[in-house]
Amino acid sequence: MKILVVGTGAREHALTLALSRDPQVAELHAAPGNPGIGALATLHAVDPLDGAAVAALATSLGADLVVVGPEAPLVAGVADAVRAAGVPVFGPSAEAARLEGSKAFAKEVMAAAGVPTADPVVVTEPSAAETALDTFGAPYVVKDDGLAAGKGVVVTQDRAVALEHALACLAKPGGRVVVEDFLDGPEVSLFVLSDGTHVVPLVPAQDFKRVGDEDTGPNTGGMGAYTPLPWAPEGLVDEVVARVAQPTVDEMARRGTPFVGVLYCGLALTLGGTRVVEFNARFGDPETQVVLARLATPLAGVLLAAATGGLGDLPPLEWTDEAAVTVVVASSGYPEAPRTGDVITGLDEAAAVRGVHVLHAGTAAGADGTVVSAGGRVLSVVGTGPDLAAAREAAYAGVERIGLAGSHHRSDIARTAAEL
């Protein structure tokens, strides 16, 4: 198989790494990729948001499958353009990707499908935002209706902070916000593959959204993740498939916009039961980095089956008994004002640690063969081991060998779970 991966981040590096280990894969290409992906795949300087360009590249390569990683190309219709060119693509249409592209649309679909979630109010006017905040009370939950790179949600006890976020979202062209009930309880990420009809769950993971230890500071795209979850209730995956994923996929099919790709179910385990916090229309970052580290089934055939309607014929996925932990190394100033252009050292030394692999996110090729920072989240350092404590130890041993001026990372990823 020839496969083209679209995107530039650590999620795409994780996908490329898993595909590179699949004996069915003869050629790997990425558009535009990053230096880490470039060690595994041929890179192409194509705009990932340009559907016509991605489709043309896929056609010229004779690609058997295109895998679209990030949300922005999906919402922009890149998968539609590739499908129209006759190439199988793993990723939903622009219409189906509205499950992530619009929080209000996702709530509408959940209501129609009977999926348990927080009660929402969709707001387009500042005065209505104030009313909604007062109706729900603290803690306040305010979500930008559109894409915001994982930073569009504010949860706060401070009404002024909540209102400021709502007004900033409403000030955008066509701005809308969703104000909703606060869902109390631990959060779980569960990826469910769909071919438009059938669904196949992966293993659950947990990510760490806030920038600082003990969940302090502003929200980010994610500072780390781990799997398995020793504290998760038995039967959680089956419950989510039956009550969340399958009803949502069925509802999307009923609307004539079948969902093909991965439905990311962001869940809260509340005292009242499992509730959906949000849907995403793609693999989550950094959870993908740990979930794929445990997948024993070759990935290419699974993604192709999803893209071509064949998930129902697949044997059950196989998983290793290992645990996986990923720690994100972020650049100076992230998330508010990330600094770029700093030289990264120690990549080979980190990768030489037993059980460690390093995934590139915001990196670029510098002068003289160096690798430099080119974004806020720069690297995902993944550690695997027989249990969470060992995986965690490996990941942090890898992080210690990385040199990046001004960088920072959380020191508490999976710490509580490893102590269970």
C-alpha positions, 0 to 999 in steps of 0.5 A: 500500500501507498499511504499519504498522511496529511498534517504536521504534528505529533499525532501525524508522526504517531500515525506515520510511525505505526504505518511504517511498522505495517508490512502491508505498507510499501510507501509512506508520504506526508504533506507537509509533515515535519522533520521527524515524519521525514525520517519515515516518509517522503515529504511534500510541500503541499498546503494541508488545507488545499483540498485540490492540491492534496487530491492532486498529490494523492492521484499523482502518487497513486496513493491507496489511502489518504489519512487526514490528521488535523481538524482544520483540513477536515472542516475545510473539506479536504477529505471531500476533494480526495474522495471526489478524485477517487482515492480512499480517505480516512477522515469525514466529509466537511459536513460530517466534520461539523461534529467538531467544527460546530459545538452547536451542531454537535449538541443538535445531533446528540439531542436527536440521537439521545446521547447523554451530554450537558444541557446547552444554550447557544448564544449569539448576543452579549446580553444573552451570554450574560443571561446564560451565565447567570442561569447556569451559575458557577463553575461557568462553562463557555465554549467557542462554537468553532475550531480553536485548536483545543483552546476554545473552552473556558471553565472557571469560577470567575464570572468576569473571566467567563464573560470575557471569553464569551464576548471575545468569541462573539466578536469574531465574524459569525461568532457563537458560543455554547454555555452549558452545565459543568460536568463534574468528574474525571475525563476520558478520551475514547476514539471510535473508528467508523466506516459510516455504519459500523464502529470499532473502539480503541482503548481509552486514554486520559489527557492533561489539558492545562499547562501546569502541574495539578491542572493549573494555568490556561488550557492548551492543546494537551500536555500529556496523556496515558493509557490504560486507565486503571480507575475506569469502570468496567464496561465503559467502552461497551457503554460508550459504543452503545449509548454514544458512538453507534447512535451518533454514527446512525444519526449522521447516516440518517441525515445523509452525511455518514461519518467516516473516520474517527469519532473522538468521544470526550467524556466525563464520568459524573455521579449521574453517569457517563456524559459527552463533554465534546466530540472531535472528528479526528484522532486526539493529540496527545492521546493518539501518541499513547493509544497507537503505542499499544496497538498490536494490530497493523494499522493500515488495513484498519484505516483502509477498512474504515475508509472503504466500508469494511470495518464490519469484516475486521477481526477484533483489534489486538492490544499489548499489555504494556502501558504508555505515557507521553509528556509534551515538551512545550516552547518558552511562552506556550500557550500564550506566546510561543517562542520559535527558532530555538535549537533542539538537542538530545533527540537521539539520546532520548530515543536511545532510552529503553522504551522511549520514542520521540515524536515531533510536533512543532519542529522544523529543519534548521541550518547545518542539519539542526532541528529547531522549534517551530510551534508551541507544543514541540515534542511528544516523548512517549514511554512504554513499559509493563505498567504505568509507573515504568512507562512514566519513568521511561518518558521522563527519562527521555524528557531529561535528555532533551535540550530546548532553551526555555522549554517547559513540561508537566511533571505530573502526567499519569502520576496519580494513576501510576500510584493506584 
